[in-house]
Amino acid sequence: QYGAKCCKAVLDIRYLPSQSPRKIVQEIKKVVSGHKFVEVKQLLSIPPTEIKGNSELVKVIKKTTKKVLGFTPKTVGLSGATDAKALILKGIPAVGFSCGEHDQMHVPNESIKIKELGDFSKVLFEVVRGFLK
């Protein structure tokens, strides 16, 4: 439709809860304004999710990990999406919580130590048991 010289770009922008997709699109339009044959349209918007660090789930995980393993895990944000996003969007508190070294996630030959897996299962068991009481 634009002739022989055509280029198409699709941007996948993961935005923060404090950001607005409408404002992001406005900024992109501002950057490309004045260029011929440039069309900007939003194809999809999946809202970012966040669970507060003082939520009951986070508190129980921290308290249980401290009790079972002797340290308090750090809370951090995560880019991209996990299964927790779908739960949070339905109003169900959820977090990404796992064992092993952070630098081992999603790399070739991803691995954890057997002891880490055992420790994590103890913590997970106690977290679930704590919520069932």
N, C-alpha and C positions, 0 to 999 in steps of 0.2 A: 504494500500500500504506500510505502514511502520511496519506492524506487530501489535501484540496485544497492545503494549505500544506506544500509539500515543496521542499527544496533539496538539490542534490547538488553536491559539490565533489570534484574530482580534483586531487591534488597531485602534481606531478612534482618530486621532490627529488633533486638530484644531490649525492651525498654524497662525502666524502673517504675515502681509504683508511684513515684513522685512526678513522673513524666506523662505527657498527654500525646496519644497518637496523632491527634489533630494538629498539635503544634509541631510535631516532628515532620509531618507532611508539609506544613507551611514553610518550615525551614528548608526542606529539600526544594520546594518550588521556588523559593527565594534564590537559592544557589543556581538553579538552572534557568531562571528567568532570562529572557533575551536570546536564548538559543532556539534556533528554528527546529521545528519538528520534534520538540521534546514534550512528552506528555507524562504527567505524574498521576498515578492513581493508586489508591490503597486497595489491595486485593483481599487482605485478611487482617484481622486484629485479634490476637489472643492476649488478654490482659495479663500483666505480670502478677505474681502472687507473693505474699509475704506472710510469715507467721511471726508474731512478736516474740522477742527474746524472753519476755516475762510470762508467756503463755503457760498453762498448766502442763502441757506435754513437754515443753522444753525444760521446765523446772524439774519434772519427774526424771527425765533423762539425765540431767546434770547431777541431781541428787543421787540417783541410783549408780551412775558411773563412779562418782566419788566414793560411795559406800563399797562397791564391789571391787573397783580397780585402784582406788586411792588418788584419782585425779579428776578434775572437772573439765569436761570437753569444752572447747571454744565453740561459740556460735558464729557462723560465717554465712554470707550470702553466696549464692551459686548462680552462675549464668546458665542459659539454656533451659531445659525443662526436664523434669523427672515425673515419675508416676504421682508424686505428691501434689503436683500442680492440679491434676484432675480432681483429686480429693478436696483440695483447698477451694477450688472453684465451686464445689458442691456444698461448701460450708463445713467440711470435715477437717479438723486440725491434722496436719501431717507435716513431717520433716524428712529430709534425707539424712539418714543416720546409719553409719556403717563402721566397719573395722578396717584395719590396715593403714598403710602409709598413703597419704593424699597423692603423692607423686606416682602412685601405682594405678590410679584410676584411668581406665580407657587408654592404656598403652599396650604395645605388643608385649606378649608374655605377662600380662597382668597377673599379679599373684599376691598372696598374703601368707603369713606364717600360720601354721596350725594352731599355735598358742593364741594368736590374735582372734582366730575364728572361735575358739573355745571361750575366750574371755568375752567376746561380743555376744555369744549365745547366752552366757550367764547374765549379762546386763540386760539383754532383750527379754529374757524370761522374767527377770525381776521388774522390769518396766511394765510388762503386760500384767503380771501378778499385782502390781501396785494399783493399776487401773481397775482391776476386777474386785478389789476390796471395797 
